């Protein structure tokens, strides 16, 4: 039975307690369901039990009830913050515990992955793959500076700001030693910025173009022919192995020839890998000097 289903008063007539049969005249009594009983028997046989403290709610106590559950008025407090909920909004949660509206909102709010505190309505936050942080709790794993709503790079369970990611994970250019954040190219298993992989003479970028490497320098086709390649003593054109018709070179003293240009001055017979005679600075086959 709920509150109000019994009355308390002082007996002026001759009535005995329904349970213990003690006379009630001149004493406080309780009337419930047409029966009169003393206060002691009321608590023992009739009183509702407080769902919080598990003790009977006596006739002298204020009683609160909700959905067939009963509390002493001083037991009706928020399970989390202990604030009295008499005449205050509340929520009945698991294990028959009552919560105030503020604690309910905080308990049901998502938890920040950084500080593990609730993110309540109005808090600025960052969400990523079903995880959420307070904006100020979303920090770089390396420098610990707040990333907030800025750009970041995820690595497993860690997050890096752009600067730290570049220095920690990006490839380093073989020439300038700075991180390569996008693009770039690879030559002999070394990474380069596109703008660093250039002709040593004209400074044009060589990515995707033909070039020649001479020791630690790179040259485009035109600059190699003009500035680096030896000139053929026969045709006077650059000897550019890989660019021209021939790739074999004939060297004699301080001069060089394309293999197809190394021929007898008189009969034009090709002399590459054959016996020859040098006379007055000119090349002859073994037979032609006899005819001079």
C-alpha positions in Angstrom: 0.0 0.0 0.0 1.2 3.5 -0.8 1.3 6.6 1.5 -2.1 8.0 2.4 -3.6 4.6 2.7 -3.2 4.9 6.5 -3.9 7.6 9.1 -2.0 8.5 12.2 -3.7 9.9 15.3 -4.0 9.7 19.1 -6.7 7.2 20.3 -9.4 8.7 22.5 -11.5 5.6 22.6 -11.0 2.2 24.0 -9.3 0.3 21.2 -6.6 -2.4 21.4 -3.8 -2.9 18.9 -4.9 -5.3 16.2 -1.6 -7.2 16.5 -0.2 -7.0 20.0 -3.6 -6.3 21.7 -2.1 -3.5 23.9 -4.6 -0.8 24.8 -4.3 2.3 22.5 -6.3 4.8 24.5 -4.2 7.9 25.0 -1.5 6.6 22.7 -0.4 7.3 19.1 -1.8 4.8 16.7 -2.1 4.0 13.0 -5.2 3.1 11.2 -4.8 1.1 8.0 -7.3 -0.9 6.1 -9.8 -0.5 8.9 -7.4 -1.9 11.5 -5.9 0.0 14.4 -2.4 -0.7 15.6 0.4 0.7 17.7 3.3 2.5 16.0 5.7 -0.4 16.9 3.4 -3.0 15.2 2.9 -0.7 12.3 6.6 -0.7 11.5 6.8 -4.4 12.1 3.9 -5.6 10.1 2.6 -2.8 7.9 5.2 -0.2 7.0 6.8 -0.1 3.5 10.5 -0.8 3.3 12.8 1.9 2.0 14.5 0.6 -1.2 17.6 2.5 -0.4 18.4 1.8 3.3 16.3 -1.3 3.5 14.7 -0.2 6.8 10.9 0.3 7.4 9.4 3.7 6.8 7.8 4.4 10.1 4.6 6.3 10.8 6.6 9.4 11.8 8.7 9.5 8.6 8.0 11.2 5.3 7.6 8.7 2.6 8.2 9.1 -1.2 7.1 6.5 -3.7 7.5 5.9 -7.5 6.5 2.8 -9.5 5.8 0.7 -6.4 9.1 1.7 -4.8 9.4 3.5 -1.5 12.0 5.8 0.1 12.5 7.8 3.3 12.5 11.4 2.2 16.2 11.8 3.4 17.1 8.6 1.5 15.8 10.0 -1.8 19.1 11.3 -3.0 21.1 11.1 -6.3 23.2 8.0 -6.3 26.1 9.9 -7.9 26.3 13.3 -6.2 24.0 12.7 -3.1 21.9 15.7 -3.9 18.4 15.5 -2.4 15.8 14.8 -5.1 12.7 15.8 -3.1 10.8 18.0 -5.5 13.6 17.7 -8.1 13.6 15.9 -11.5 15.2 12.5 -11.3 15.8 9.2 -13.3 15.3 5.7 -11.9 18.2 3.7 -13.3 19.6 0.2 -12.8 19.6 -1.4 -9.3 16.7 0.9 -8.4 19.1 3.9 -8.0 17.8 7.4 -8.6 20.0 9.9 -10.4 19.6 13.7 -10.8 19.3 15.1 -14.3 22.8 16.5 -14.4 24.5 13.2 -13.4 22.2 11.3 -15.8 23.3 13.5 -18.7 27.0 13.1 -17.7 26.7 9.4 -17.3 25.1 8.9 -20.7 27.4 11.3 -22.5 30.3 9.9 -24.6 33.6 9.7 -22.9 36.7 11.6 -24.1 39.4 9.2 -25.2 42.0 11.7 -23.8 40.8 12.5 -20.3 38.0 9.9 -20.0 35.6 12.6 -18.7 32.2 13.0 -20.3 31.7 15.2 -23.3 28.5 17.1 -22.5 26.3 19.1 -24.8 28.1 22.3 -25.9 31.6 21.0 -25.5 33.8 21.4 -28.6 34.9 17.9 -29.6 36.8 16.0 -32.3 35.4 12.7 -33.7 37.4 10.0 -35.6 36.4 6.4 -36.3 33.8 6.3 -33.6 36.1 7.8 -31.0 35.7 11.3 -29.5 37.9 13.8 -27.7 37.4 17.2 -26.1 39.0 19.6 -28.6 41.7 20.5 -26.2 42.4 16.8 -25.4 43.1 15.8 -29.0 46.9 16.3 -29.0 49.9 15.2 -31.1 51.5 12.0 -29.8 55.0 13.4 -30.4 55.0 17.1 -29.4 51.8 17.0 -27.2 50.6 20.2 -28.8 46.8 20.5 -29.3 45.7 19.4 -32.8 42.1 20.4 -32.2 40.3 20.6 -35.6 43.6 20.9 -37.5 45.1 18.4 -39.9 46.6 15.2 -38.5 48.0 11.8 -39.5 46.9 8.6 -37.7 49.4 5.8 -37.0 47.8 2.9 -35.2 46.5 4.3 -31.9 48.6 7.5 -32.2 48.0 10.8 -33.9 50.6 13.2 -35.3 50.4 16.8 -36.3 51.7 17.5 -39.9 55.1 18.8 -38.7 55.8 15.8 -36.4 54.6 13.3 -39.0 56.9 14.8 -41.6 60.0 14.5 -39.4 59.1 11.1 -38.0 57.8 9.2 -41.0 58.4 11.1 -44.2 61.2 10.1 -46.5 64.2 12.5 -46.6 65.4 13.9 -49.9 68.9 12.7 -50.8 69.9 16.2 -51.8 68.4 18.8 -49.5 67.8 16.3 -46.5 64.3 17.7 -45.9 61.2 15.6 -45.7 59.3 14.6 -48.9 55.7 15.2 -48.0 54.1 14.5 -51.4 55.2 13.4 -54.8 59.0 13.1 -55.3 60.9 10.4 -57.2 63.4 7.6 -56.6 66.8 7.1 -58.3 69.1 4.2 -57.3 66.8 3.5 -54.3 67.1 7.0 -52.9 64.2 9.5 -52.6 64.4 13.0 -54.1 62.1 16.0 -54.3 61.2 16.6 -58.0 62.6 20.1 -57.7 65.9 18.8 -56.3 66.5 16.2 -59.1 67.7 18.6 -61.7 70.3 19.1 -64.5 73.5 20.4 -62.9 74.0 22.8 -65.8 70.6 24.2 -66.9 68.7 23.4 -63.6 65.7 21.9 -65.5 63.9 19.1 -63.6 64.8 15.7 -64.9 61.8 13.6 -63.6 60.4 11.5 -66.4 63.1 12.7 -68.8 66.3 11.1 -70.2 69.5 12.1 -68.4 73.1 11.0 -67.8 74.7 10.7 -64.4 78.4 11.6 -64.2 79.7 10.9 -60.7 77.3 12.8 -58.4 76.0 15.2 -61.1 73.0 14.8 -63.4 72.7 16.2 -66.9 69.9 16.4 -69.4 70.6 15.2 -73.0 71.4 18.6 -74.4 73.7 19.8 -71.5 75.5 16.4 -71.5 76.2 16.7 -75.2 77.3 20.4 -75.0 79.2 20.5 -71.7 80.3 17.0 -70.7 80.5 14.5 -73.6 83.8 14.1 -75.4 83.8 15.2 -79.1 84.5 12.6 -81.7 87.8 13.4 -83.5 86.2 12.1 -86.7 82.7 13.7 -87.0 83.2 16.4 -84.3 79.9 15.5 -82.6 79.5 14.5 -79.0 80.0 10.9 -78.1 76.8 10.2 -76.1 76.6 6.6 -75.2 72.9 5.6 -75.0 71.7 8.7 -76.9 73.2 8.2 -80.4 73.7 5.4 -82.9 76.7 3.8 -81.3 77.7 3.0 -77.7 81.3 1.9 -78.4 84.1 4.4 -78.2 87.7 4.2 -79.5 90.3 6.1 -77.5 93.8 6.8 -78.8 96.2 9.1 -77.0 94.1 12.1 -76.0 91.4 11.8 -78.6 88.2 9.7 -78.9 86.0 8.5 -81.8 82.7 6.9 -82.2 83.5 3.3 -83.3 81.8 3.9 -86.6 83.9 7.1 -87.1 87.3 5.4 -86.4 88.2 4.6 -90.1 91.0 5.0 -92.5 91.5 8.5 -93.8 92.3 7.2 -97.3 90.0 4.2 -98.0 87.4 4.8 -95.2 87.7 1.2 -94.0 86.4 0.9 -90.4 89.3 0.3 -88.1 87.6 -0.4 -84.7 89.3 -3.5 -83.2 91.7 -3.6 -86.2 95.3 -2.7 -86.8 95.9 0.9 -87.8 98.7 3.4 -88.4 98.9 7.0 -87.3 100.7 9.3 -89.7 100.9 13.1 -89.4 98.0 13.0 -87.0 95.8 11.0 -89.3 94.6 7.4 -89.0 95.2 4.8 -91.8 94.7 1.2 -92.2 97.8 -1.0 -92.3 97.9 -1.0 -96.2 97.2 2.6 -97.2 100.4 4.3 -95.8 102.3 2.1 -98.3 100.4 3.8 -101.1 101.1 7.3 -100.0 
